[in-house]
Amino acid sequence: MPKTIQRVQTGVRIEKRLLKVLKALAEQLDMSLGDLLEGMALHCFEGKAPFSDATLGKIEKLKDVYELDLSAEDSHKLDERGNDH
């Protein structure tokens, strides 16, 4: 039985190419970007991989299309151009 939830709008800043890959993947999987992000987060919170091998293959192709060269290793080392830290 589906669980009742409440969704909210959010103004999240995200790397441009990463967003393009996520939006394209959501389109290929015939779901909304919000549903994709919710599913990814819920899987990760339980230490589960959110994607099948076939979907990971799609992601690699989309990363090539949108020239996304970031990896998990980069996740806490990103710096926006023009920002002083």
Protein Blocks (a to p, Z undefined) as FASTA:
>chain_A
ZZddddddddddddfklmmmmmmmmmmnopafklmmmmmmmmmmnopafbdfklmmmmmm
mmmmnopabdfklmmmcccehiaZZ
